[in-house]
Amino acid sequence: MRIVMWILRLLLFFFLFGFAVKNDHLVQLNFFFGAEWQLPLVFVILVTFAAGALLGITATFGSLLRQRREIGRLRRQLARVERERPASTAVVPASPEAQAPETF
């Protein structure tokens, strides 16, 4: 399986390298107040892709932190409840007869 992954990585690398070689033409980027840059097209594409990936990671980072805080809070709450519960009141699973019958 590792060999297959390395072959796929090499194929992807050579595909992207060929793409970069074929798109080495200069493009002109015009900014405000008459500022302009001339850069290779492949560089502009790479910077745009990196900026989009960074923006996407930043957008999901907030929800990830919120979920981690919520998980930590719930774990602390569970630990507190388990400490407060006396050992004599252990939860006994219900027998199959005590469950509600299936209806058709």
C-alpha positions as CSV (number, residue, x, y, z in Angstrom):
1,M,0.0,0.0,0.0
2,R,2.9,2.4,0.7
3,I,4.3,1.8,-2.7
4,V,1.0,2.7,-4.3
5,M,0.8,5.9,-2.3
6,W,4.4,6.9,-3.3
7,I,3.5,6.2,-6.9
8,L,0.4,8.4,-6.7
9,R,2.5,11.1,-5.0
10,L,5.1,11.0,-7.7
11,L,2.5,11.1,-10.5
12,L,0.8,14.1,-8.8
13,F,4.2,15.8,-8.4
14,F,5.1,15.3,-12.1
15,F,1.6,16.4,-13.2
16,L,1.9,19.6,-11.2
17,F,5.5,20.2,-12.3
18,G,4.4,19.9,-15.9
19,F,1.6,22.3,-15.2
20,A,4.0,24.8,-13.8
21,V,6.4,24.5,-16.7
22,K,3.7,25.0,-19.3
23,N,2.3,28.1,-17.4
24,D,5.5,30.1,-17.0
25,H,4.2,33.2,-18.9
26,L,4.2,36.5,-17.2
27,V,0.9,38.0,-16.1
28,Q,0.3,41.6,-15.0
29,L,-1.4,42.2,-11.7
30,N,-2.9,45.7,-11.4
31,F,-3.4,47.2,-8.0
32,F,-4.9,50.4,-6.7
33,F,-3.1,53.8,-7.4
34,G,-1.5,52.5,-10.5
35,A,0.7,49.9,-8.8
36,E,1.3,46.7,-10.9
37,W,3.4,43.6,-10.7
38,Q,4.5,41.1,-13.3
39,L,4.7,37.6,-12.1
40,P,4.7,34.1,-13.6
41,L,1.2,32.7,-13.9
42,V,2.1,29.5,-11.9
43,F,3.2,31.7,-9.0
44,V,0.0,33.6,-9.0
45,I,-2.0,30.4,-9.0
46,L,0.1,28.9,-6.2
47,V,-0.3,32.0,-4.0
48,T,-4.0,32.1,-4.7
49,F,-4.4,28.4,-3.7
50,A,-2.3,28.9,-0.6
51,A,-4.4,32.0,0.5
52,G,-7.6,30.0,-0.1
53,A,-6.3,27.1,1.9
54,L,-5.2,29.4,4.8
55,L,-8.6,31.1,4.7
56,G,-10.4,27.8,4.9
57,I,-8.3,26.5,7.8
58,T,-8.8,29.8,9.6
59,A,-12.6,29.6,9.1
60,T,-12.8,26.0,10.6
61,F,-10.4,26.8,13.4
62,G,-13.1,28.7,15.4
63,S,-15.6,25.8,15.4
64,L,-12.8,23.3,16.2
65,L,-11.9,25.3,19.3
66,R,-15.5,25.7,20.3
67,Q,-16.1,21.9,20.0
68,R,-12.9,21.2,22.1
69,R,-14.1,23.5,24.8
70,E,-17.5,21.9,24.9
71,I,-16.0,18.4,25.1
72,G,-13.8,19.5,28.0
73,R,-16.7,21.0,29.8
74,L,-18.8,17.8,29.3
75,R,-15.9,15.6,30.5
76,R,-15.5,17.7,33.7
77,Q,-19.2,17.6,34.3
78,L,-19.3,13.8,33.8
79,A,-16.4,13.4,36.2
80,R,-18.1,15.6,38.8
81,V,-21.4,13.6,38.5
82,E,-19.5,10.3,38.8
83,R,-17.7,11.5,42.0
84,E,-20.9,12.7,43.6
85,R,-22.8,9.5,42.9
86,P,-22.6,7.0,45.8
87,A,-21.3,3.6,45.0
88,S,-24.4,1.9,46.3
89,T,-26.6,3.4,43.6
90,A,-24.9,1.8,40.7
91,V,-26.9,1.7,37.5
92,V,-28.3,-1.7,36.8
93,P,-29.1,-2.4,33.2
94,A,-32.8,-3.2,32.5
95,S,-33.8,-6.7,31.8
96,P,-35.1,-7.5,28.2
97,E,-38.5,-8.3,29.7
98,A,-38.8,-4.8,31.2
99,Q,-38.4,-3.2,27.8
100,A,-41.4,-2.0,25.8
101,P,-42.8,-4.6,23.3
102,E,-42.4,-4.0,19.6
103,T,-45.5,-2.8,17.8
104,F,-46.2,-3.7,14.2
